[in-house]
Amino acid sequence: MKFTLISFILILSSTITFAQNTSEPPVQNISPDSTVVFRLFSTRNIYTFIKLNTRNGQMWQVQWGIDSKYRFESSLSDVSQVSSVEEKNGRFFLYPTTNVYNFILLDQVNGKTWQVQWGKEAERMVVRIY
């Protein structure tokens, strides 16, 4: 009985710990330099980053790997979210969510937001949040 109780507590605590670790967004290693045009944002996939043009909100999925067939840069959104007159370094920023494939793109000047989903080409999207 004592062994069963201890086993149950260990399994329960490890399950809770695992659930807590997977529900947190990844920690971002971001340069404090707000004058840069491009930033790389890590995802929970060790091989995938999102490259953001901080001036206009354009994004690319960047994948690296040992084998060259797995290294690529592919557009997530080649549409500028602002006119060329409104572009400013550091205007856009990506925030991770608890969903592995989703980020929130924020226009730090006017507060507009977009849901950004990376992944296989057919599953990618950038959708305005109203």
N, CA, C and O atoms as CSV, one atom per row, in Angstrom:
chain,resi,resn,atom,element,x,y,z
A,1,MET,N,N,0.821,-1.196,0.000
A,1,MET,CA,C,0.000,0.000,0.000
A,1,MET,C,C,0.865,1.261,0.000
A,1,MET,O,O,0.602,2.210,-0.739
A,2,LYS,N,N,1.902,1.253,0.842
A,2,LYS,CA,C,2.790,2.413,0.938
A,2,LYS,C,C,3.513,2.634,-0.392
A,2,LYS,O,O,3.664,3.769,-0.842
A,3,PHE,N,N,3.960,1.536,-1.017
A,3,PHE,CA,C,4.642,1.626,-2.314
A,3,PHE,C,C,3.709,2.188,-3.384
A,3,PHE,O,O,4.126,3.015,-4.194
A,4,THR,N,N,2.455,1.748,-3.395
A,4,THR,CA,C,1.468,2.223,-4.357
A,4,THR,C,C,1.202,3.711,-4.176
A,4,THR,O,O,1.098,4.448,-5.157
A,5,LEU,N,N,1.091,4.150,-2.946
A,5,LEU,CA,C,0.845,5.564,-2.662
A,5,LEU,C,C,2.024,6.427,-3.111
A,5,LEU,O,O,1.830,7.476,-3.725
A,6,ILE,N,N,3.228,5.990,-2.808
A,6,ILE,CA,C,4.425,6.736,-3.215
A,6,ILE,C,C,4.534,6.761,-4.735
A,6,ILE,O,O,4.851,7.802,-5.309
A,7,SER,N,N,4.280,5.649,-5.387
A,7,SER,CA,C,4.314,5.589,-6.854
A,7,SER,C,C,3.294,6.541,-7.458
A,7,SER,O,O,3.596,7.255,-8.413
A,8,PHE,N,N,2.090,6.552,-6.906
A,8,PHE,CA,C,1.041,7.431,-7.401
A,8,PHE,C,C,1.458,8.900,-7.273
A,8,PHE,O,O,1.257,9.682,-8.202
A,9,ILE,N,N,2.031,9.272,-6.139
A,9,ILE,CA,C,2.462,10.654,-5.916
A,9,ILE,C,C,3.573,11.032,-6.891
A,9,ILE,O,O,3.562,12.135,-7.437
A,10,LEU,N,N,4.523,10.143,-7.115
A,10,LEU,CA,C,5.605,10.420,-8.062
A,10,LEU,C,C,5.077,10.599,-9.484
A,10,LEU,O,O,5.495,11.517,-10.188
A,11,ILE,N,N,4.182,9.748,-9.900
A,11,ILE,CA,C,3.601,9.843,-11.255
A,11,ILE,C,C,2.802,11.133,-11.386
A,11,ILE,O,O,2.902,11.824,-12.400
A,12,LEU,N,N,2.023,11.458,-10.384
A,12,LEU,CA,C,1.216,12.676,-10.418
A,12,LEU,C,C,2.092,13.922,-10.469
A,12,LEU,O,O,1.828,14.834,-11.252
A,13,SER,N,N,3.128,13.966,-9.642
A,13,SER,CA,C,3.994,15.151,-9.639
A,13,SER,C,C,4.768,15.289,-10.937
A,13,SER,O,O,4.965,16.409,-11.409
A,14,SER,N,N,5.215,14.185,-11.532
A,14,SER,CA,C,5.931,14.282,-12.817
A,14,SER,C,C,4.981,14.705,-13.933
A,14,SER,O,O,5.387,15.432,-14.839
A,15,THR,N,N,3.740,14.269,-13.884
A,15,THR,CA,C,2.751,14.671,-14.879
A,15,THR,C,C,2.468,16.166,-14.772
A,15,THR,O,O,2.383,16.858,-15.787
A,16,ILE,N,N,2.325,16.657,-13.565
A,16,ILE,CA,C,2.065,18.084,-13.361
A,16,ILE,C,C,3.253,18.903,-13.829
A,16,ILE,O,O,3.077,19.934,-14.478
A,17,THR,N,N,4.460,18.458,-13.509
A,17,THR,CA,C,5.665,19.167,-13.942
A,17,THR,C,C,5.756,19.206,-15.453
A,17,THR,O,O,6.069,20.252,-16.020
A,18,PHE,N,N,5.490,18.087,-16.124
A,18,PHE,CA,C,5.547,18.037,-17.584
A,18,PHE,C,C,4.506,18.974,-18.191
A,18,PHE,O,O,4.807,19.688,-19.148
A,19,ALA,N,N,3.302,18.984,-17.656
A,19,ALA,CA,C,2.234,19.846,-18.189
A,19,ALA,C,C,2.603,21.315,-18.024
A,19,ALA,O,O,2.320,22.125,-18.907
A,20,GLN,N,N,3.222,21.665,-16.919
A,20,GLN,CA,C,3.601,23.054,-16.711
A,20,GLN,C,C,4.687,23.470,-17.687
A,20,GLN,O,O,4.648,24.590,-18.196
A,21,ASN,N,N,5.640,22.621,-17.960
A,21,ASN,CA,C,6.733,22.965,-18.860
A,21,ASN,C,C,6.272,23.134,-20.298
A,21,ASN,O,O,6.841,23.952,-21.022
A,22,THR,N,N,5.274,22.402,-20.736
A,22,THR,CA,C,4.840,22.492,-22.120
A,22,THR,C,C,3.828,23.604,-22.343
A,22,THR,O,O,3.549,23.957,-23.489
A,23,SER,N,N,3.273,24.161,-21.276
A,23,SER,CA,C,2.265,25.199,-21.460
A,23,SER,C,C,2.866,26.604,-21.418
A,23,SER,O,O,2.144,27.590,-21.562
A,24,GLU,N,N,4.161,26.697,-21.225
A,24,GLU,CA,C,4.802,28.003,-21.187
A,24,GLU,C,C,5.413,28.334,-22.539
A,24,GLU,O,O,5.956,27.454,-23.207
A,25,PRO,N,N,5.328,29.592,-22.946
A,25,PRO,CA,C,5.957,29.975,-24.212
A,25,PRO,C,C,7.477,29.884,-24.097
A,25,PRO,O,O,8.020,29.982,-22.997
A,26,PRO,N,N,8.164,29.700,-25.220
A,26,PRO,CA,C,9.619,29.614,-25.164
A,26,PRO,C,C,10.229,30.933,-24.721
A,26,PRO,O,O,9.687,32.005,-24.994
A,27,VAL,N,N,11.344,30.845,-24.044
A,27,VAL,CA,C,12.058,32.039,-23.608
A,27,VAL,C,C,12.780,32.624,-24.812
A,27,VAL,O,O,13.487,31.914,-25.527
A,28,GLN,N,N,12.599,33.914,-25.030
A,28,GLN,CA,C,13.217,34.571,-26.175
A,28,GLN,C,C,14.539,35.200,-25.774
A,28,GLN,O,O,14.644,35.831,-24.722
A,29,ASN,N,N,15.533,35.027,-26.605
A,29,ASN,CA,C,16.836,35.655,-26.402
A,29,ASN,C,C,16.904,36.828,-27.376
A,29,ASN,O,O,17.414,36.685,-28.487
A,30,ILE,N,N,16.389,37.990,-26.961
A,30,ILE,CA,C,16.215,39.126,-27.846
A,30,ILE,C,C,17.227,40.222,-27.524
A,30,ILE,O,O,17.445,40.564,-26.362
A,31,SER,N,N,17.834,40.759,-28.564
A,31,SER,CA,C,18.751,41.881,-28.415
A,31,SER,C,C,17.975,43.111,-27.949
A,31,SER,O,O,16.871,43.359,-28.436
A,32,PRO,N,N,18.526,43.877,-27.025
A,32,PRO,CA,C,17.840,45.096,-26.582
A,32,PRO,C,C,17.941,46.241,-27.598
A,32,PRO,O,O,17.381,47.314,-27.374
A,33,ASP,N,N,18.641,46.025,-28.700
A,33,ASP,CA,C,18.834,47.063,-29.711
A,33,ASP,C,C,17.552,47.229,-30.526
A,33,ASP,O,O,17.209,46.349,-31.316
A,34,SER,N,N,16.851,48.328,-30.348
A,34,SER,CA,C,15.582,48.544,-31.050
A,34,SER,C,C,15.782,49.155,-32.437
A,34,SER,O,O,14.802,49.436,-33.128
A,35,THR,N,N,17.025,49.364,-32.856
A,35,THR,CA,C,17.275,49.982,-34.157
A,35,THR,C,C,17.518,48.940,-35.259
A,35,THR,O,O,17.772,49.310,-36.406
A,36,VAL,N,N,17.445,47.663,-34.930
A,36,VAL,CA,C,17.707,46.632,-35.930
A,36,VAL,C,C,16.496,46.439,-36.837
A,36,VAL,O,O,15.354,46.621,-36.415
A,37,VAL,N,N,16.761,46.069,-38.086
A,37,VAL,CA,C,15.677,45.830,-39.038
A,37,VAL,C,C,15.150,44.409,-38.894
A,37,VAL,O,O,13.937,44.200,-38.927
A,38,PHE,N,N,16.034,43.426,-38.736
A,38,PHE,CA,C,15.623,42.026,-38.679
A,38,PHE,C,C,15.924,41.417,-37.318
A,38,PHE,O,O,16.938,41.724,-36.691
A,39,ARG,N,N,15.019,40.543,-36.873
A,39,ARG,CA,C,15.202,39.769,-35.638
A,39,ARG,C,C,14.836,38.317,-35.917
A,39,ARG,O,O,13.962,38.031,-36.734
A,40,LEU,N,N,15.515,37.405,-35.229
A,40,LEU,CA,C,15.171,35.984,-35.268
A,40,LEU,C,C,14.477,35.618,-33.962
A,40,LEU,O,O,14.979,35.916,-32.878
A,41,PHE,N,N,13.327,34.974,-34.070
A,41,PHE,CA,C,12.574,34.528,-32.908
A,41,PHE,C,C,12.579,33.007,-32.886
A,41,PHE,O,O,12.231,32.364,-33.876
A,42,SER,N,N,12.974,32.434,-31.758
A,42,SER,CA,C,13.013,30.979,-31.653
A,42,SER,C,C,11.606,30.430,-31.477
A,42,SER,O,O,10.714,31.095,-30.950
A,43,THR,N,N,11.438,29.202,-31.934
A,43,THR,CA,C,10.197,28.456,-31.719
A,43,THR,C,C,10.549,27.279,-30.817
A,43,THR,O,O,11.711,27.110,-30.448
A,44,ARG,N,N,9.581,26.481,-30.466
A,44,ARG,CA,C,9.867,25.290,-29.664
A,44,ARG,C,C,10.497,24.178,-30.504
A,44,ARG,O,O,11.004,23.201,-29.954
A,45,ASN,N,N,10.469,24.317,-31.803
A,45,ASN,CA,C,11.149,23.366,-32.676
A,45,ASN,C,C,12.607,23.806,-32.739
A,45,ASN,O,O,12.893,24.939,-33.126
A,46,ILE,N,N,13.521,22.935,-32.370
A,46,ILE,CA,C,14.931,23.341,-32.275
A,46,ILE,C,C,15.525,23.731,-33.615
A,46,ILE,O,O,16.568,24.385,-33.651
A,47,TYR,N,N,14.895,23.350,-34.716
A,47,TYR,CA,C,15.427,23.646,-36.043
A,47,TYR,C,C,14.758,24.841,-36.714
A,47,TYR,O,O,15.143,25.208,-37.825
A,48,THR,N,N,13.771,25.456,-36.074
A,48,THR,CA,C,12.967,26.480,-36.736
A,48,THR,C,C,12.984,27.814,-35.989
A,48,THR,O,O,12.832,27.871,-34.769
A,49,PHE,N,N,13.171,28.874,-36.756
A,49,PHE,CA,C,13.097,30.243,-36.262
A,49,PHE,C,C,12.134,31.024,-37.150
A,49,PHE,O,O,11.829,30.605,-38.267
A,50,ILE,N,N,11.664,32.146,-36.652
A,50,ILE,CA,C,10.906,33.076,-37.490
A,50,ILE,C,C,11.742,34.342,-37.613
A,50,ILE,O,O,12.145,34.931,-36.610
A,51,LYS,N,N,11.997,34.753,-38.846
A,51,LYS,CA,C,12.717,35.996,-39.104
A,51,LYS,C,C,11.684,37.085,-39.352
A,51,LYS,O,O,10.808,36.940,-40.204
A,52,LEU,N,N,11.793,38.179,-38.599
A,52,LEU,CA,C,10.840,39.277,-38.682
A,52,LEU,C,C,11.531,40.539,-39.166
A,52,LEU,O,O,12.586,40.919,-38.657
A,53,ASN,N,N,10.923,41.187,-40.159
A,53,ASN,CA,C,11.335,42.525,-40.545
A,53,ASN,C,C,10.599,43.460,-39.586
A,53,ASN,O,O,9.385,43.633,-39.689
A,54,THR,N,N,11.337,44.058,-38.660
A,54,THR,CA,C,10.706,44.881,-37.620
A,54,THR,C,C,10.173,46.201,-38.157
A,54,THR,O,O,9.441,46.900,-37.457
A,55,ARG,N,N,10.528,46.552,-39.388
A,55,ARG,CA,C,10.049,47.809,-39.996
A,55,ARG,C,C,8.626,47.686,-40.527
A,55,ARG,O,O,7.829,48.616,-40.404
A,56,ASN,N,N,8.302,46.512,-41.130
A,56,ASN,CA,C,7.021,46.412,-41.832
A,56,ASN,C,C,6.212,45.148,-41.524
A,56,ASN,O,O,5.110,44.994,-42.051
A,57,GLY,N,N,6.723,44.245,-40.693
A,57,GLY,CA,C,5.964,43.063,-40.303
A,57,GLY,C,C,6.082,41.866,-41.232
A,57,GLY,O,O,5.413,40.857,-41.007
A,58,GLN,N,N,6.907,41.943,-42.264
A,58,GLN,CA,C,7.109,40.772,-43.121
A,58,GLN,C,C,7.849,39.693,-42.333
A,58,GLN,O,O,8.682,40.002,-41.481
A,59,MET,N,N,7.537,38.404,-42.625
A,59,MET,CA,C,8.130,37.295,-41.871
A,59,MET,C,C,8.485,36.121,-42.758
A,59,MET,O,O,7.882,35.900,-43.808
A,60,TRP,N,N,9.491,35.367,-42.303
A,60,TRP,CA,C,9.934,34.166,-42.989
A,60,TRP,C,C,10.162,33.070,-41.964
A,60,TRP,O,O,10.601,33.331,-40.844
A,61,GLN,N,N,9.858,31.838,-42.359
A,61,GLN,CA,C,10.186,30.678,-41.541
A,61,GLN,C,C,11.585,30.239,-41.950
A,61,GLN,O,O,11.832,29.965,-43.124
A,62,VAL,N,N,12.500,30.172,-40.990
A,62,VAL,CA,C,13.887,29.801,-41.254
A,62,VAL,C,C,14.153,28.468,-40.569
A,62,VAL,O,O,13.987,28.335,-39.356
A,63,GLN,N,N,14.568,27.482,-41.365
A,63,GLN,CA,C,14.871,26.171,-40.799
A,63,GLN,C,C,16.315,25.832,-41.100
A,63,GLN,O,O,16.788,26.038,-42.217
A,64,TRP,N,N,17.013,25.315,-40.110
A,64,TRP,CA,C,18.400,24.916,-40.286
A,64,TRP,C,C,18.518,23.428,-39.972
A,64,TRP,O,O,17.642,22.853,-39.325
A,65,GLY,N,N,19.574,22.824,-40.419
A,65,GLY,CA,C,19.809,21.406,-40.150
A,65,GLY,C,C,21.150,20.973,-40.701
A,65,GLY,O,O,21.816,21.729,-41.409
A,66,ILE,N,N,21.539,19.771,-40.378
A,66,ILE,CA,C,22.820,19.222,-40.839
A,66,ILE,C,C,22.773,18.934,-42.327
A,66,ILE,O,O,23.737,19.201,-43.044
A,67,ASP,N,N,21.673,18.398,-42.790
A,67,ASP,CA,C,21.511,18.058,-44.201
A,67,ASP,C,C,20.940,19.268,-44.955
A,67,ASP,O,O,19.962,19.867,-44.507
A,68,SER,N,N,21.533,19.625,-46.076
A,68,SER,CA,C,21.125,20.832,-46.813
A,68,SER,C,C,19.673,20.793,-47.285
A,68,SER,O,O,19.067,21.847,-47.477
A,69,LYS,N,N,19.103,19.609,-47.475
A,69,LYS,CA,C,17.711,19.549,-47.932
A,69,LYS,C,C,16.732,20.023,-46.853
A,69,LYS,O,O,15.567,20.293,-47.147
A,70,TYR,N,N,17.204,20.125,-45.606
A,70,TYR,CA,C,16.351,20.591,-44.521
A,70,TYR,C,C,16.595,22.057,-44.172
A,70,TYR,O,O,15.927,22.598,-43.290
A,71,ARG,N,N,17.545,22.709,-44.851
A,71,ARG,CA,C,17.821,24.123,-44.604
A,71,ARG,C,C,17.064,24.961,-45.631
A,71,ARG,O,O,17.243,24.791,-46.837
A,72,PHE,N,N,16.219,25.864,-45.142
A,72,PHE,CA,C,15.490,26.726,-46.071
A,72,PHE,C,C,14.977,27.966,-45.357
A,72,PHE,O,O,14.916,28.024,-44.129
A,73,GLU,N,N,14.615,28.941,-46.153
A,73,GLU,CA,C,13.932,30.144,-45.678
A,73,GLU,C,C,12.720,30.300,-46.577
A,73,GLU,O,O,12.852,30.398,-47.797
A,74,SER,N,N,11.542,30.323,-45.977
A,74,SER,CA,C,10.302,30.363,-46.737
A,74,SER,C,C,9.383,31.451,-46.177
A,74,SER,O,O,9.300,31.635,-44.963
A,75,SER,N,N,8.708,32.156,-47.050
A,75,SER,CA,C,7.881,33.294,-46.647
A,75,SER,C,C,6.670,32.863,-45.816
A,75,SER,O,O,5.945,31.937,-46.181
A,76,LEU,N,N,6.471,33.551,-44.700
A,76,LEU,CA,C,5.227,33.426,-43.929
A,76,LEU,C,C,4.270,34.536,-44.341
A,76,LEU,O,O,3.061,34.329,-44.444
A,77,SER,N,N,4.838,35.723,-44.575
A,77,SER,CA,C,4.049,36.862,-45.025
A,77,SER,C,C,4.973,37.839,-45.743
A,77,SER,O,O,5.833,38.469,-45.127
A,78,ASP,N,N,4.782,37.953,-47.051
A,78,ASP,CA,C,5.590,38.915,-47.808
A,78,ASP,C,C,4.852,40.233,-48.002
A,78,ASP,O,O,5.275,41.081,-48.787
A,79,VAL,N,N,3.740,40.398,-47.278
A,79,VAL,CA,C,2.933,41.615,-47.352
A,79,VAL,C,C,3.367,42.565,-46.240
A,79,VAL,O,O,3.414,42.178,-45.072
A,80,SER,N,N,3.682,43.796,-46.597
A,80,SER,CA,C,4.004,44.805,-45.599
A,80,SER,C,C,2.722,45.195,-44.879
A,80,SER,O,O,1.697,45.440,-45.516
A,81,GLN,N,N,2.778,45.252,-43.551
A,81,GLN,CA,C,1.597,45.598,-42.755
A,81,GLN,C,C,1.379,47.102,-42.644
A,81,GLN,O,O,0.353,47.542,-42.124
A,82,VAL,N,N,2.338,47.896,-43.131
A,82,VAL,CA,C,2.223,49.360,-43.109
A,82,VAL,C,C,2.749,49.914,-44.428
A,82,VAL,O,O,3.466,49.221,-45.149
A,83,SER,N,N,2.400,51.146,-44.746
A,83,SER,CA,C,2.930,51.776,-45.958
A,83,SER,C,C,4.415,52.052,-45.767
A,83,SER,O,O,4.900,52.079,-44.635
A,84,SER,N,N,5.136,52.254,-46.856
A,84,SER,CA,C,6.581,52.498,-46.776
A,84,SER,C,C,6.895,53.768,-45.989
A,84,SER,O,O,7.964,53.871,-45.386
A,85,VAL,N,N,5.981,54.732,-45.987
A,85,VAL,CA,C,6.178,55.968,-45.229
A,85,VAL,C,C,6.113,55.698,-43.715
A,85,VAL,O,O,6.779,56.373,-42.929
A,86,GLU,N,N,5.312,54.716,-43.322
A,86,GLU,CA,C,5.114,54.408,-41.900
A,86,GLU,C,C,6.164,53.455,-41.326
A,86,GLU,O,O,6.204,53.244,-40.114
A,87,GLU,N,N,7.013,52.878,-42.179
A,87,GLU,CA,C,8.011,51.915,-41.710
A,87,GLU,C,C,8.985,52.559,-40.741
A,87,GLU,O,O,9.416,53.697,-40.928
A,88,LYS,N,N,9.327,51.802,-39.693
A,88,LYS,CA,C,10.249,52.288,-38.667
A,88,LYS,C,C,10.910,51.080,-38.009
A,88,LYS,O,O,10.226,50.127,-37.636
A,89,ASN,N,N,12.224,51.111,-37.865
A,89,ASN,CA,C,12.928,50.007,-37.199
A,89,ASN,C,C,12.334,49.766,-35.819
A,89,ASN,O,O,12.087,50.708,-35.066
A,90,GLY,N,N,12.108,48.499,-35.496
A,90,GLY,CA,C,11.582,48.135,-34.185
A,90,GLY,C,C,10.086,48.289,-34.028
A,90,GLY,O,O,9.565,48.118,-32.926
A,91,ARG,N,N,9.385,48.607,-35.096
A,91,ARG,CA,C,7.937,48.833,-34.994
A,91,ARG,C,C,7.187,47.537,-34.666
A,91,ARG,O,O,6.237,47.560,-33.884
A,92,PHE,N,N,7.600,46.415,-35.250
A,92,PHE,CA,C,6.896,45.139,-35.064
A,92,PHE,C,C,7.692,44.203,-34.165
A,92,PHE,O,O,8.923,44.204,-34.171
A,93,PHE,N,N,6.956,43.399,-33.387
A,93,PHE,CA,C,7.579,42.449,-32.468
A,93,PHE,C,C,6.709,41.197,-32.398
A,93,PHE,O,O,5.483,41.285,-32.480
A,94,LEU,N,N,7.337,40.037,-32.247
A,94,LEU,CA,C,6.625,38.758,-32.132
A,94,LEU,C,C,6.610,38.287,-30.686
A,94,LEU,O,O,7.627,38.328,-29.993
A,95,TYR,N,N,5.452,37.844,-30.248
A,95,TYR,CA,C,5.303,37.283,-28.908
A,95,TYR,C,C,4.880,35.830,-29.028
A,95,TYR,O,O,3.910,35.529,-29.724
A,96,PRO,N,N,5.595,34.908,-28.354
A,96,PRO,CA,C,5.211,33.504,-28.411
A,96,PRO,C,C,3.935,33.260,-27.623
A,96,PRO,O,O,3.614,33.999,-26.693
A,97,THR,N,N,3.217,32.225,-28.003
A,97,THR,CA,C,2.035,31.792,-27.262
A,97,THR,C,C,2.342,30.417,-26.679
A,97,THR,O,O,3.432,29.882,-26.883
A,98,THR,N,N,1.401,29.857,-25.967
A,98,THR,CA,C,1.597,28.512,-25.434
A,98,THR,C,C,1.390,27.451,-26.507
A,98,THR,O,O,1.697,26.281,-26.278
A,99,ASN,N,N,0.874,27.835,-27.672
A,99,ASN,CA,C,0.746,26.916,-28.797
A,99,ASN,C,C,2.069,26.908,-29.555
A,99,ASN,O,O,2.579,27.968,-29.915
A,100,VAL,N,N,2.617,25.753,-29.795
A,100,VAL,CA,C,3.933,25.604,-30.419
A,100,VAL,C,C,4.031,26.345,-31.749
A,100,VAL,O,O,5.078,26.918,-32.051
A,101,TYR,N,N,2.979,26.348,-32.540
A,101,TYR,CA,C,3.023,26.868,-33.906
A,101,TYR,C,C,2.514,28.302,-34.059
A,101,TYR,O,O,2.474,28.819,-35.175
A,102,ASN,N,N,2.127,28.948,-32.968
A,102,ASN,CA,C,1.522,30.278,-33.073
A,102,ASN,C,C,2.260,31.342,-32.283
A,102,ASN,O,O,2.752,31.109,-31.179
A,103,PHE,N,N,2.318,32.524,-32.893
A,103,PHE,CA,C,2.866,33.713,-32.270
A,103,PHE,C,C,1.857,34.837,-32.469
A,103,PHE,O,O,0.952,34.730,-33.297
A,104,ILE,N,N,2.015,35.901,-31.717
A,104,ILE,CA,C,1.227,37.105,-31.928
A,104,ILE,C,C,2.180,38.181,-32.435
A,104,ILE,O,O,3.188,38.479,-31.795
A,105,LEU,N,N,1.857,38.760,-33.585
A,105,LEU,CA,C,2.619,39.874,-34.135
A,105,LEU,C,C,1.958,41.151,-33.638
A,105,LEU,O,O,0.749,41.329,-33.785
A,106,LEU,N,N,2.755,42.039,-33.047
A,106,LEU,CA,C,2.235,43.289,-32.511
A,106,LEU,C,C,2.869,44.467,-33.229
A,106,LEU,O,O,4.091,44.551,-33.353
A,107,ASP,N,N,2.019,45.382,-33.703
A,107,ASP,CA,C,2.490,46.676,-34.192
A,107,ASP,C,C,2.578,47.552,-32.954
A,107,ASP,O,O,1.556,47.949,-32.393
A,108,GLN,N,N,3.798,47.854,-32.528
A,108,GLN,CA,C,4.010,48.571,-31.272
A,108,GLN,C,C,3.675,50.061,-31.371
A,108,GLN,O,O,3.703,50.771,-30.365
A,109,VAL,N,N,3.361,50.535,-32.571
A,109,VAL,CA,C,2.990,51.939,-32.746
A,109,VAL,C,C,1.479,52.121,-32.613
A,109,VAL,O,O,1.028,52.997,-31.875
A,110,ASN,N,N,0.688,51.301,-33.322
A,110,ASN,CA,C,-0.768,51.489,-33.284
A,110,ASN,C,C,-1.524,50.381,-32.544
A,110,ASN,O,O,-2.744,50.462,-32.396
A,111,GLY,N,N,-0.814,49.346,-32.078
A,111,GLY,CA,C,-1.445,48.306,-31.273
A,111,GLY,C,C,-2.140,47.207,-32.050
A,111,GLY,O,O,-2.717,46.314,-31.430
A,112,LYS,N,N,-2.116,47.221,-33.381
A,112,LYS,CA,C,-2.750,46.155,-34.155
A,112,LYS,C,C,-2.028,44.836,-33.926
A,112,LYS,O,O,-0.816,44.810,-33.709
A,113,THR,N,N,-2.793,43.724,-33.977
A,113,THR,CA,C,-2.225,42.400,-33.736
A,113,THR,C,C,-2.629,41.420,-34.825
A,113,THR,O,O,-3.675,41.568,-35.457
A,114,TRP,N,N,-1.782,40.410,-35.035
A,114,TRP,CA,C,-2.016,39.343,-35.996
A,114,TRP,C,C,-1.651,38.013,-35.359
A,114,TRP,O,O,-0.718,37.931,-34.561
A,115,GLN,N,N,-2.393,36.973,-35.717
A,115,GLN,CA,C,-2.013,35.616,-35.339
A,115,GLN,C,C,-1.092,35.099,-36.431
A,115,GLN,O,O,-1.437,35.141,-37.612
A,116,VAL,N,N,0.077,34.612,-36.039
A,116,VAL,CA,C,1.065,34.087,-36.980
A,116,VAL,C,C,1.219,32.606,-36.709
A,116,VAL,O,O,1.554,32.205,-35.595
A,117,GLN,N,N,0.977,31.791,-37.723
A,117,GLN,CA,C,1.132,30.349,-37.573
A,117,GLN,C,C,2.171,29.862,-38.558
A,117,GLN,O,O,2.036,30.072,-39.763
A,118,TRP,N,N,3.209,29.212,-38.055
A,118,TRP,CA,C,4.242,28.641,-38.907
A,118,TRP,C,C,4.041,27.126,-38.958
A,118,TRP,O,O,3.260,26.578,-38.180
A,119,GLY,N,N,4.731,26.461,-39.856
A,119,GLY,CA,C,4.644,25.007,-39.985
A,119,GLY,C,C,4.770,24.619,-41.438
A,119,GLY,O,O,5.447,25.293,-42.214
A,120,LYS,N,N,4.112,23.522,-41.811
A,120,LYS,CA,C,4.108,23.101,-43.207
A,120,LYS,C,C,3.464,24.200,-44.045
A,120,LYS,O,O,2.619,24.949,-43.554
A,121,GLU,N,N,3.860,24.292,-45.290
A,121,GLU,CA,C,3.418,25.405,-46.140
A,121,GLU,C,C,1.900,25.574,-46.167
A,121,GLU,O,O,1.410,26.703,-46.118
A,122,ALA,N,N,1.152,24.482,-46.244
A,122,ALA,CA,C,-0.310,24.567,-46.318
A,122,ALA,C,C,-0.941,25.025,-45.000
A,122,ALA,O,O,-2.094,25.455,-44.985
A,123,GLU,N,N,-0.194,24.936,-43.896
A,123,GLU,CA,C,-0.740,25.279,-42.586
A,123,GLU,C,C,-0.334,26.670,-42.107
A,123,GLU,O,O,-0.779,27.108,-41.046
A,124,ARG,N,N,0.499,27.368,-42.869
A,124,ARG,CA,C,0.975,28.692,-42.458
A,124,ARG,C,C,-0.104,29.744,-42.683
A,124,ARG,O,O,-0.895,29.667,-43.623
A,125,MET,N,N,-0.108,30.735,-41.786
A,125,MET,CA,C,-1.056,31.837,-41.976
A,125,MET,C,C,-0.653,33.027,-41.128
A,125,MET,O,O,0.023,32.892,-40.108
A,126,VAL,N,N,-1.079,34.181,-41.571
A,126,VAL,CA,C,-0.983,35.423,-40.799
A,126,VAL,C,C,-2.353,36.067,-40.914
A,126,VAL,O,O,-2.763,36.473,-42.001
A,127,VAL,N,N,-3.063,36.164,-39.791
A,127,VAL,CA,C,-4.445,36.628,-39.794
A,127,VAL,C,C,-4.596,37.756,-38.785
A,127,VAL,O,O,-4.179,37.635,-37.633
A,128,ARG,N,N,-5.186,38.837,-39.223
A,128,ARG,CA,C,-5.424,40.011,-38.362
A,128,ARG,C,C,-6.376,39.638,-37.247
A,128,ARG,O,O,-7.378,38.966,-37.488
A,129,ILE,N,N,-6.080,40.065,-36.026
A,129,ILE,CA,C,-6.960,39.865,-34.864
A,129,ILE,C,C,-7.685,41.188,-34.615
A,129,ILE,O,O,-7.057,42.222,-34.386
A,130,TYR,N,N,-9.000,41.135,-34.664
A,130,TYR,CA,C,-9.809,42.353,-34.466
A,130,TYR,C,C,-10.386,42.391,-33.080
A,130,TYR,O,O,-11.092,43.338,-32.732
